[in-house]
């Protein structure tokens, strides 16, 4: 597994779980909503903090986090 988040899949998760609300999804991830918005729309800021937050979110909600990462 690469350490690169698939932004499109993460955006779909936000739409499905939080009705497209950046503020709500950001709070659930423990990430600043502005940082989340910037990452999902431009790809800037998808470092280890975002990766760890997504993995923790998936574990908490019993989701397979590997589906949100680009394949090798």
C-alpha positions, 0 to 999 in steps of 0.5 A: 500500500502506498501512503497516498490517499485517493481524494475522490474516494475520500470525498465520496466518503464525506458525501455519504457519511456527512452529506458533503459537510466539510466542517462535520467531516473535519471534526469527525476526523480531528482535522481542521475543516479548512485543511480538509477542504484544501486537501480534497480540492487541491491535493495540498496537505495530504501528509501523515496527519491526514493519513492517520486521521483517515485510518483512525476514522475508518477503524472507528466506523469499521471500514476498510481503510485500504480502499481509500488509498491508491494501490501500489 
